[in-house]
Amino acid sequence: MSLKIKHLNGDTTFLLTFSPAEQPISSNRYGYPPGTFSVLVDPWLSGPSSMWHPKFLLSKHTVPSCISNLSHIPEPNVVLVSQDKPDHCHEPTLRQLDPTSTLTNILAIPAAAKKIRGMRHFDPDRVHALPAYSSKDEESIIRFYIPPLTPGGTSGEATIAYIPAKMDMSGLHNAIGITYRPPTAAPMSRKYPPSPSTYSNFSSPNPLHYQLNNMPHTPPDSPNRRPRSLSASTNPSTISTSSSSSSPAISQTSTVSTAPSTSPSYHAHSPSIHSPCFHTHTHTHTHSTSSTTSTHHSRSAKTLSLIYSPHGLAYTPYLSQYATTHLVPHAALPLTTLIHGFDRVENPWYMGGNVNAGLPGGVEIAKNLMARCWIGAHDEEKENSGISVLKIRMRKYGLGEVREMVRREWNGGGGGGGCEVRALDCGEELVMRS
């Protein structure tokens, strides 16, 4: 299986594509092969970004984006918005999304979700506020169930968790955790794509339940809870959790091998969402290693994991809790990829204090989660003006400095591997393979 990361602008807009190892010949009408799960992160392609008033903050790209319109990429399963600030939640770019799409769901932090609903451009049932992650609440994780590639195969799952900092005056510091466990085909049909009739389109009376193209019905309930669920129309992909044992080496090319891991299951040939405020559905689904009501999967399955934190978040206590209560139980470590800024940016305390944690914060996360790859984000030298940037202090770190710091701090998990550090140019992509 693989994770392809494409940098769409010079700042922090990424297209993440998770794919199973087994690639059937056929693709669905959205251009994705079955089992694929795609996430568009913080889209801002062109035009200025202004907060409150241009005299307070006005930002402009200095590097042209590699695409001029979101119609130039396949429709993603999820549009993820990590901030309500306009360089992450950019209204003109978001309006390029098809408001009639039955594939895409928008997941955003609460303030951004409110702003996006206020645009009155999208079906409000497709815009969802991310709940803050809590180790005591399974429903604080959004789960996407991905159906088997063929009848008799195993389902997969993707999960998305929002981990915010508390008492954060700037409101900038958070992380988004994503895991992906791929679906599989039945042993005797691994070389053959599923027939178009294998999965039928499903129309549910519940307005919050949208069936994705070629997607089975709804995901199974968890054993101890009745999760709030929403099914989103997306590409034919299956997400689930599982465990892994070995940790692959990292190549120096644009293809990087990654460590296996596990994560909870979600239903999607087009992914569906389970979250606390959504209606519960039940679905009878054949599992080769688990019952229809269990979210625990075969320990032999692998899981990819990613942390996206453009402004940074303290590892302790926030990410350490997520790691010990979610990533570890699902064998989603070592972390496949960390997307985190390199440059450290500070404002006076009365302007919010730290803006970007940069290298010092990122290296702590990479080391503790044994990240196989760290990709820089939010480090574009933008054209900024306004009173909010008059007293900004920035410490820029070159790629060589970051690699040297990682080399010194990295413990290698007992020797070997380490963390590959990359700064992707606009339009460049990196493929991580397990």
C-alpha positions in Angstrom: 0.0 0.0 0.0 1.1 3.6 -0.5 0.6 7.2 0.5 1.2 9.8 -2.2 1.7 13.3 -1.0 1.5 16.1 -3.6 2.3 19.7 -2.7 -0.2 21.9 -4.6 1.1 25.3 -3.6 4.3 26.7 -2.1 2.8 26.8 1.4 0.5 24.2 3.1 -1.9 22.8 0.5 -1.5 19.1 0.0 -3.3 16.3 -1.8 -3.0 13.0 0.1 -3.9 9.8 -1.7 -3.9 6.5 0.3 -4.0 3.4 -1.9 -4.0 -0.4 -1.2 -1.2 -2.6 -2.5 -3.6 -4.5 -4.7 -4.6 -2.2 -7.6 -7.5 -3.6 -9.6 -7.5 -2.7 -13.3 -10.7 -0.7 -13.2 -11.3 2.7 -11.7 -14.6 4.3 -10.6 -16.2 7.3 -12.3 -14.1 9.6 -10.0 -10.8 8.4 -11.5 -9.8 6.4 -8.4 -9.2 2.7 -8.2 -11.2 0.8 -5.5 -9.8 1.1 -2.0 -8.3 4.6 -2.5 -8.9 7.3 0.1 -8.0 10.9 -0.8 -7.7 14.1 1.4 -7.3 17.6 0.1 -5.7 19.7 2.9 -6.1 23.5 3.5 -6.7 24.5 -0.1 -5.5 28.0 -1.1 -4.5 28.3 -4.7 -4.4 31.9 -5.7 -5.5 35.4 -4.8 -4.8 37.3 -1.5 -5.6 36.0 2.0 -6.8 38.7 4.3 -7.7 38.4 8.0 -10.2 40.8 9.5 -9.0 43.7 7.4 -6.1 44.1 4.9 -4.5 46.6 7.2 -4.3 43.9 9.9 -3.0 41.1 7.7 -2.7 40.6 4.0 -0.8 37.7 2.5 0.0 36.7 -1.1 1.7 33.7 -2.6 5.1 34.3 -4.1 5.2 30.8 -5.6 2.4 30.1 -8.2 0.4 27.0 -7.3 0.8 24.0 -9.6 -2.9 24.0 -10.6 -5.1 27.0 -11.2 -8.4 25.4 -10.2 -9.5 22.5 -8.0 -11.3 21.1 -11.0 -7.8 20.1 -12.2 -7.5 17.3 -9.6 -9.9 14.4 -9.0 -12.6 15.0 -6.5 -11.3 14.1 -3.0 -13.1 12.1 -0.5 -12.4 14.7 2.2 -11.5 18.4 2.2 -9.7 19.0 5.5 -9.5 22.5 6.9 -7.3 22.8 9.9 -7.7 26.5 10.7 -10.4 29.2 10.3 -7.6 31.7 9.2 -7.9 32.6 5.5 -4.6 31.1 4.4 -6.1 27.7 5.5 -9.8 28.4 5.0 -9.7 30.4 1.7 -13.2 31.1 0.5 -12.4 31.8 -3.2 -10.6 28.5 -3.4 -13.2 26.5 -1.5 -15.9 27.9 -3.9 -14.1 26.1 -6.7 -15.4 22.8 -5.2 -18.5 21.4 -6.8 -21.3 22.2 -4.3 -23.4 19.3 -5.8 -20.7 16.7 -5.3 -21.9 13.4 -3.7 -18.3 12.3 -3.2 -16.7 15.0 -1.1 -17.2 15.8 2.6 -15.7 18.8 4.3 -14.2 18.2 7.7 -13.1 21.4 9.5 -12.2 22.6 13.0 -15.4 24.1 14.5 -14.6 27.7 13.8 -13.8 26.9 10.2 -16.9 24.7 9.7 -19.1 27.6 10.9 -17.4 29.9 8.4 -17.8 27.5 5.5 -21.4 26.9 6.3 -21.8 30.7 6.3 -20.7 30.8 2.7 -24.0 29.1 1.8 -22.2 27.4 -1.1 -22.3 23.7 0.1 -25.0 21.4 1.4 -24.7 22.0 5.2 -25.0 18.2 5.7 -21.7 17.8 4.0 -19.8 20.3 6.2 -18.8 18.7 9.5 -17.1 20.2 12.6 -14.3 18.0 13.9 -14.8 17.0 17.5 -11.7 17.4 19.8 -10.0 14.1 20.3 -10.5 12.5 23.7 -9.0 9.2 24.7 -12.2 8.6 26.8 -14.5 9.0 23.8 -14.3 6.7 20.8 -16.7 8.9 19.0 -14.2 11.8 18.9 -12.5 10.0 16.0 -14.1 10.2 12.5 -14.0 6.8 10.9 -14.3 5.9 7.3 -15.2 2.4 6.4 -13.8 1.1 3.1 -15.4 -2.1 1.7 -13.4 -5.1 0.5 -12.0 -4.9 -3.1 -13.9 -8.1 -3.9 -16.5 -10.2 -2.1 -14.7 -12.4 0.5 -11.9 -9.8 1.0 -11.4 -7.8 4.2 -12.6 -4.2 4.7 -10.3 -1.3 5.4 -10.6 1.9 7.4 -9.4 5.5 7.6 -9.6 7.6 10.7 -9.3 11.4 11.2 -8.7 12.9 14.6 -8.5 16.6 15.6 -6.1 17.3 18.5 -6.2 20.9 19.6 -4.0 22.7 22.2 -5.7 24.1 25.3 -5.4 27.6 26.5 -3.9 28.6 23.1 -4.3 32.4 22.8 -3.5 32.4 19.1 -5.8 29.5 18.3 -3.3 28.2 15.8 -1.8 25.1 17.4 -3.4 21.8 16.7 -2.7 18.6 14.8 -4.7 16.3 12.6 -4.1 12.6 12.8 -4.9 10.4 9.9 -4.6 6.6 9.7 -5.4 4.2 6.8 -5.7 0.5 6.7 -6.4 -0.8 3.2 -9.1 -3.3 2.1 -8.1 -6.5 0.4 -9.4 -8.8 -2.3 -10.4 -12.4 -1.8 -7.3 -14.7 -2.2 -8.6 -16.3 -5.5 -9.6 -13.0 -7.0 -6.6 -10.7 -6.3 -5.8 -10.4 -10.0 -9.3 -9.4 -11.0 -11.2 -6.2 -10.5 -14.6 -6.3 -8.9 -17.5 -6.3 -11.4 -19.6 -3.1 -11.6 -22.4 -5.0 -9.9 -20.3 -6.1 -6.9 -21.4 -3.1 -4.9 -24.6 -1.3 -5.6 -25.4 2.4 -5.0 -27.4 2.9 -1.9 -30.0 5.5 -1.1 -30.7 6.0 2.5 -33.7 7.7 4.0 -31.4 9.4 6.5 -30.3 12.8 4.9 -27.0 12.6 6.8 -26.2 9.3 5.2 -24.6 9.6 1.7 -23.5 6.5 -0.1 -20.3 6.7 -2.1 -20.0 5.4 -5.6 -19.9 1.6 -5.6 -19.9 1.6 -1.9 -21.5 -1.0 0.4 -24.1 0.1 2.8 -23.1 1.5 6.2 -20.3 0.5 8.5 -20.7 -1.8 11.5 -21.3 -0.4 14.9 -18.4 -0.6 17.4 -18.8 -3.2 20.1 -19.2 -0.8 23.1 -20.7 2.3 21.5 -23.2 3.4 18.9 -21.1 5.8 16.9 -22.6 8.8 15.1 -22.1 8.0 11.5 -22.3 9.9 8.2 -21.6 8.2 4.9 -19.9 10.4 2.3 -19.9 9.9 -1.4 -16.4 9.2 -2.4 -14.2 7.0 -4.4 -14.1 3.2 -4.2 -11.9 2.7 -1.2 -11.9 0.9 2.1 -10.3 2.1 5.3 -9.7 0.0 8.4 -7.3 -0.6 11.3 -4.8 -3.3 11.8 -1.4 -4.0 13.2 2.1 -4.4 11.7 5.4 -5.6 12.9 8.2 -4.5 10.7 9.6 -1.1 9.9 10.7 -0.6 6.3 13.8 1.3 5.2 13.5 4.7 3.6 14.8 5.4 0.1 16.4 8.6 -1.1 14.1 8.8 -4.2 10.6 10.2 -4.4 9.4 6.8 -3.2 9.8 6.1 0.4 8.9 2.8 2.2 7.0 3.1 5.4 6.2 1.3 8.5 3.0 -0.7 8.9 0.4 0.1 11.4 -3.3 -0.3 12.2 -6.4 1.8 12.6 -10.2 1.5 13.1 -12.4 0.5 10.2 -14.6 2.7 8.1 -16.9 1.9 5.2 -16.2 3.3 1.8 -15.9 2.4 -1.8 -16.8 6.0 -1.3 -15.8 6.6 2.3 -18.4 7.2 5.0 -18.0 9.1 8.2 -18.6 7.9 11.8 -18.7 10.7 14.4 -20.5 11.5 17.5 -23.4 13.6 16.2 -24.2 11.5 13.2 -27.0 9.0 13.0 -26.2 5.4 13.8 -26.5 2.8 11.1 -26.0 -1.0 11.1 -24.7 -3.1 8.3 -24.2 -6.8 7.9 -20.8 -7.3 6.4 -18.6 -10.3 6.0 -15.3 -10.1 7.7 -12.6 -12.8 7.4 -11.1 -12.1 10.8 -13.8 -10.3 12.8 -17.5 -10.0 13.5 -19.7 -7.4 11.9 -19.8 -5.5 15.2 -16.2 -5.3 16.0 -13.7 -2.6 15.0 -10.7 -4.8 15.8 -9.1 -6.4 12.8 -6.6 -8.9 11.9 -3.2 -8.3 13.5 -1.5 -9.1 10.3 -2.9 -6.0 8.5 -0.9 -2.8 8.1 -1.8 0.8 8.8 -0.3 4.0 7.4 -0.3 7.0 9.7 0.2 10.7 9.2 0.3 13.8 11.5 -0.5 17.2 9.9 0.5 20.1 12.1 1.4 23.2 10.1 1.8 25.5 13.1 2.9 22.8 15.5 1.6 21.2 18.7 3.4 20.2 21.8 4.1 16.5 21.9 3.4 16.3 25.6 0.6 16.2 26.6 -1.4 16.4 23.4 0.1 14.1 20.8 1.6 11.7 23.4 -2.0 11.0 24.5 -3.2 10.4 21.0 -0.2 8.2 20.3 -0.6 6.0 23.4 -4.4 5.7 23.2 -5.0 5.5 19.4 -1.8 4.9 17.4 -0.2 2.3 19.6 -3.4 0.1 20.2 -3.9 0.1 16.4 -0.2 -0.6 15.6 0.0 2.6 13.6 3.6 3.3 14.6 6.2 4.1 13.5 4.5 7.2 12.0 4.5 7.1 8.2 4.7 10.8 7.7 4.9 14.0 9.6 3.8 17.2 7.8 5.1 20.1 10.0 6.8 23.5 9.4 10.6 24.0 9.7 10.7 27.7 10.4 10.0 29.1 13.8 7.8 32.2 13.9 7.2 34.4 17.0 4.9 37.3 17.8 4.9 39.3 21.1 2.9 37.7 23.8 0.1 40.3 23.4 -0.2 39.3 19.7 -0.6 35.6 20.5 3.0 34.6 21.1 4.3 31.6 19.1 2.9 31.3 15.6 4.9 28.4 14.2 6.7 25.9 16.4 9.1 25.1 13.6 12.1 22.8 13.9 12.3 22.6 17.7 8.7 21.4 17.9 8.8 19.2 14.9 11.9 17.3 15.8 10.3 16.3 19.2 7.3 14.9 17.4 9.4 13.1 14.8 11.6 11.5 17.4 8.8 10.4 19.8 6.6 8.9 17.0 9.6 7.5 15.1 8.5 9.2 11.9 9.8 7.7 8.7 9.5 10.9 6.8 9.1 14.6 7.8 7.8 17.0 5.1 8.0 20.7 5.6 4.9 22.8 5.5 3.8 26.5 5.8 7.3 27.8 5.1 6.6 29.7 1.9 8.2 33.2 2.0 4.8 34.9 1.4 4.3 38.6 0.7 2.9 39.7 4.1 1.8 43.2 5.2 -0.3 44.7 8.0 0.1 45.6 11.6 0.0 41.9 12.7 3.4 41.2 11.1 5.2 44.4 12.2 6.8 42.7 15.2 7.1 39.2 13.8 10.4 37.4 14.5 11.4 34.5 12.3 14.1 31.9 12.6 14.5 30.2 9.2 16.0 26.7 9.1 17.6 25.3 6.0 17.0 21.7 4.9 20.5 20.8 5.9 20.0 22.2 9.4 16.8 20.3 9.9 18.4 17.0 8.7 21.4 17.6 11.0 19.1 18.2 14.0 17.1 15.1 13.2 20.2 13.1 12.8 21.5 14.2 16.3 18.1 13.7 18.0 16.9 10.6 16.3 17.4 7.5 18.4 16.6 5.1 15.4 14.5 2.9 17.5 17.4 0.7 18.5 19.6 1.4 15.4 18.7 1.9 11.8 16.5 3.8 9.6 16.1 7.3 10.9 13.8 10.0 9.5 14.0 11.2 6.0 13.5 15.0 5.8 12.0 16.5 2.7 10.9 20.0 1.4 8.6 19.4 -1.5 8.6 22.0 -4.3 5.3 23.2 -5.6 3.9 20.4 -7.8 6.3 17.8 -6.5 5.0 14.6 -5.0 6.4 11.9 -2.7 5.2 8.3 -2.5 5.6 6.4 0.7 5.3 2.6 0.3 4.9 0.0 3.0 
